[in-house]
Amino acid sequence: MPSLDWSQLLADIQQSKDETAFHSFIVRRLAEAGGIKTAALVRSQPPDWVVTASAGSMTGQLPLDLAADALDTGAAKQSNGWGAVPLWSAAEATFPPTALLFAGSTDIDRGVLSQGLGAACALVRSRRREKLHAERLETLLEITHQWAQSDNLETLLNRMAEAATSQFECDRATIFLWDKPHKQLVGRPALGMANNELRVPDSAGVVGRVVQSGEPERVDRLDDRAAIHGAIDKKTGYTTETILCVPLVAPNSTTLGAFELLNKRAGNFTPEDLTGLVELAAYAAVALGNTQEWEQILERHQLLVDAAENRIEMVGNCPAIEALRSTVAKVAASDLAVLVLGENGTGKEVVAQSIHYRSPRRAEPLIAVNCAAIAETLLESELFGHEKGAFTGANESRPGKFEVASGGTLFLDEIGDMSLSGQAKLLRVLEQKEVVRVGGHETISTDVRVVAATNQNLAELVRQKKFREDLYFRLNVVTLELPPLRERGDDIITLAEHFLKQLSLKQGRRTPVLTAAAKKRLVAHSWPGNVRELRNLMERVAYLVAGDKVDADDLAFTLSPGAKNEGGVQTGMALQDATHEFQVDYIRRTIEQVRGNVTEAAKLLGVHRSNLYRKMRSLGMETGEE
C-alpha cells in the first residue's frame, strides 16, 4: 500500500500561495496514498465548521463531532470507519483549530500525521503571514501618504475609516477621539447618527475600556453580549456581532482615543487583524496629532488675523474719510491694483491694511516694502529674491517679497522713489505674474495683489520722465486719496481722543480729558506730520502729563520748546528785521518738528537740503555742520 510522500508535501509547501491551497494538496496526496477513500480538512469557527479542502468520494455528512472530540482531547480518534486527527504544531499552538477527517484504512502513523501535517500547515501559515505583513506595510505606506495630504480632521477621519474597512474586510470603522474635559469619546464617522458623529461616555462599552486601560480588546461572535454597548445598536438600528478595538496612542504616550472595527465579514477578527490594526493605529495617531496641531495653528492664525483686522481702524467722520471707507469696502473684495495717494503720515499703510484684511486674501501674508529705503542695487534681490552665489554676500538662497507675499498682498510704499530700472522690472512681474530670482533661471509663479502708495504727484513725475507711464497706468486702476489732517476739521479732536484713550490704557492710567483750550490749539495747528505727528503728540501726553486734564500749555510744551513764538513776529520792528526773525523762527521750528532731521525739514520747506544749509548760514543760524 502506497505511503504518504513527505518529500512531495515539502514541494507542495513551496508551491502553496496560502494555507487553503496547501490543504488541497494534503487531501489529494492522502487520497493518492491508497486505502483512504475520502479525506477532508475542517476548521472550527464557532458556531460553524468550515471545510477548507476535500478529496475522494464523499457520501453523506462529515463526522464533525469526531473532529471536535479529536481537537478537544488533542489525540487521534476513530469511529464508524472514520478517523480524525488534530493538526498540531509545537511551534504554533494559536492557529485556528483544524482537524483531518478521513474514511478508509491507512498504515500511516496518526501521531506523525498530526504533528507532521500540523508543522507543515504552520510553516505555510507563517510564510503567508510574512507575505501579508509585507503587503500590509506597503498598504500602510500608501495610506499614510494619503493621510499626510489631509489638513482637515473630518476628511482625515473618513479616509482612515475607508482604509480600515477595506484592509480588514469589515462592515464599519470608527475613530474615537477622547474629549477628556467633558469625559466623552467622540466617534467619527458614525453611520446613522446625526452629523455623522457619535458621543459616548469615556467609560462606556469596549471602546471606553480600551481608552481607560490602554489595552486592545476583541469581541467574537459567541462572546458575552454584555461586552457590547447595546444602547448604541438600539439607537442606530445596527447589530454589532464582532468588535476589534485598539487604543490610539501618540508618540509622547498620550492616549488620543481608540480605533474600532465592527463586524468582520467572514467569521471573527483574527490575531493577524489585531496586529495589523495596532500598526495602523500607530500611524493614525501620528497623522491625527499632526492634523489636530495644524488645525490648532490655523485656528490661532485666524484669531491673529481677526485681531489684526479689529486693530485696523480708519478713525474719523469727515466726508473725505467716509467716502474713503466706502470705496475701500468695495475694492477690498476684488483683486484690482490700488494706488494710495497722500502726504507723509496721513495713514496710507492703514488703508493698505484695511484693504487686505477685508479681502479674500486676509488669511495670507501682507508684506510691506518701503521702496525709498532700498538701495537700487538691492531692489531686485529684495523684491524677486536671489540664489546662492548670485553676488558677493549671497551665502544662501532667499525668496523675494513677491514669493513671500504669494496668495496675499504686497504693499509698495513710496513707489515714486523707485528707480526707472526698478520700475521696468516691477512692470514685467506685474504683467507676467512670474519672477526669476537673481542668479537663477527657474520661473516662479506668484499670485499677489499689489497696493502702491506715494506722497508724490505721479502724473507730474510721468510728465518729467521720472516715472514710467505704463507702470503708472498698471498701478493706477483704483486711486484712493487721503486728505491731510489739517483739512479734516473735527476729526483732529476725534483722532486725538482716540489715541489718548488707547495709549492711556496701555499705560494703565485713566484717560485725561482735553480742555477746550487744548482742543482749540490742536485744531489751529498746521500738522505737517499729519496723523503720525498727532499720535506721537498724544503718546507724549499719555506719558508726561500727570493730571486728569490736558491743557493748551501741555501741548505747547510737547509740540515745541519754542512755542512762545508761535503767535507770530512782534510788531514795532522794521520789515527787514521782522522778515529775518520770521525766517529764523520758522526754519528752527520746522527742524524741531522733524526732530532735527534737516533733510526732512528741507522737504517740508520745499527747498534742497544744500540750499537750506546756505539759507541758515546767511541768517546766522547754527547748521550743525563740521
ABEGO torsion letter per residue (X at the ends): XBBBBAAAAAAAAAABABAAAAAAAAAAAAAAAEGBABBBBBBBBOABBBBABBBEBBBEBBBAAAAAAAAAAGBBBBBGGBBBBBBBBAABAABBBBBBBBBEBBABBAAAAAAAAAAAAAAAAAAAAAAAAAAAAAAAAAAAAAAAABABAAAAAAAAAAAAAAAAGBABBBBBBBBAAAGBBBBOBBBGBBGGBBBBBAABEAAAAAAAAGBBBBBBAABBAAABBAAAAAAAGBBBABBBBBBBBBAAGBBAEBBBBBGBABEBBBAAAAAAAAAAAAAAAAAAAAAAAAAAAAAAAAAAAAAAAAABBBBEABAAAAAAAAAAAAAAABABBBBBBEBBGAGAAAAAAAAAAABAAAABBBBBBBAAABBAAAAAAAAAEBBBGABBGBABBBBBAAAAABGBBBBBBGAAABBAAAAAAAAAAAAAGBBBBBGBABBBBBBBBBBBBBABBAAAAAAAGABBAAAAAAABABBBBBBBAAAAEAAAAAAAAAAAAAAAAAAGBBBBBBBAAAAAAAAABAGAAEAAAAAAAAAAAAAABABABBBAAAAAAAABAAAAAAAEBBBGBBAAAAAAAAAAAAAAAAAAAAGGBAAAAAAAAGBBAAAAAAAAAAAGBBAGBX
